[in-house]
Amino acid sequence: MVSKEIIEFTNKDSEISKTMEPIVEELVSHNPDISYTRVNEEDEPELRKLIINSKQAVNHPCFVGLVGGKISGMSSGMTLSKQDLESLVS
């Protein structure tokens, strides 16, 4: 089975992240094959650099989908639907 993970890069002031919490919870509860990790960039700035090596600005939150350990999708700075999140790992 191929691993699927969604990583959310955020900060403590991201209102969109707060809005996304129930959507993420619903996705993960209905899809036990998808793991989810929330990373506060203020606590883990180096992790973001490892995964998102882009010189362009990335807004909060930034959702990164990984399938088999490779980036399969990314979306930042907006509210996503459950289907949008799921598409990051399909």
Secondary structure per residue as TSV (DSSP state, phi and psi in degrees):
chain	resnum	aa	ss	phi	psi
A	1	M	-	360.0	133.9
A	2	V	-	-81.6	134.0
A	3	S	-	-74.1	142.9
A	4	K	E	-128.4	131.7
A	5	E	E	-143.4	143.0
A	6	I	E	-116.7	126.2
A	7	I	E	-112.5	128.7
A	8	E	E	-107.0	118.9
A	9	F	E	-96.6	125.8
A	10	T	E	-147.9	-176.6
A	11	N	-	-136.6	170.8
A	12	K	T	-67.2	-17.8
A	13	D	T	-97.9	4.0
A	14	S	-	-75.9	108.6
A	15	E	H	-68.8	-33.9
A	16	I	H	-63.9	-39.8
A	17	S	H	-58.9	-40.9
A	18	K	H	-64.4	-39.4
A	19	T	H	-66.0	-34.5
A	20	M	H	-78.2	-17.4
A	21	E	H	-50.2	-52.0
A	22	P	H	-66.9	-29.8
A	23	I	H	-68.2	-44.6
A	24	V	H	-64.4	-44.1
A	25	E	H	-59.7	-41.8
A	26	E	H	-64.4	-44.7
A	27	L	H	-59.0	-49.7
A	28	V	H	-67.3	-38.2
A	29	S	H	-67.9	-29.5
A	30	H	H	-93.9	-6.0
A	31	N	-	-136.5	78.2
A	32	P	T	-64.0	-12.2
A	33	D	T	-81.2	-7.5
A	34	I	E	-105.2	119.9
A	35	S	E	-92.9	155.3
A	36	Y	E	-134.7	135.9
A	37	T	E	-134.4	131.9
A	38	R	E	-105.0	128.4
A	39	V	E	-118.9	123.5
A	40	N	E	-85.4	113.9
A	41	E	T	-59.8	-26.8
A	42	E	T	-66.9	-28.6
A	43	D	T	-91.0	-27.6
A	44	E	-	-133.8	59.3
A	45	P	H	-63.8	-29.2
A	46	E	H	-73.0	-31.0
A	47	L	H	-64.0	-42.0
A	48	R	H	-59.6	-43.0
A	49	K	H	-62.4	-34.8
A	50	L	H	-68.1	-39.4
A	51	I	H	-91.8	-41.5
A	52	I	-	-110.3	90.8
A	53	N	-	-98.1	66.8
A	54	S	-	-121.4	140.5
A	55	K	S	-84.2	-14.3
A	56	Q	S	-78.0	157.1
A	57	A	-	-68.1	139.1
A	58	V	-	-117.3	122.2
A	59	N	-	-85.4	159.8
A	60	H	S	-93.7	143.1
A	61	P	S	-76.9	161.6
A	62	C	E	-121.5	117.3
A	63	F	E	-100.1	127.3
A	64	V	E	-119.2	126.6
A	65	G	E	-97.3	134.5
A	66	L	E	-122.2	130.8
A	67	V	E	-125.0	121.9
A	68	G	T	60.1	30.0
A	69	G	T	82.0	2.9
A	70	K	E	-115.9	144.6
A	71	I	E	-64.0	125.9
A	72	S	E	-113.5	-12.5
A	73	G	E	-176.6	159.5
A	74	M	E	-154.2	142.0
A	75	S	E	-147.5	137.6
A	76	S	E	-138.7	151.4
A	77	G	S	73.6	19.9
A	78	M	S	-148.8	162.3
A	79	T	-	-80.5	134.7
A	80	L	-	-116.0	153.8
A	81	S	-	-82.8	168.5
A	82	K	H	-59.3	-39.4
A	83	Q	H	-66.2	-38.8
A	84	D	H	-61.7	-44.7
A	85	L	H	-62.6	-44.3
A	86	E	H	-63.0	-33.8
A	87	S	H	-67.4	-19.7
A	88	L	T	-67.4	-19.9
A	89	V	T	-122.1	23.9
A	90	S	-	-109.7	360.0
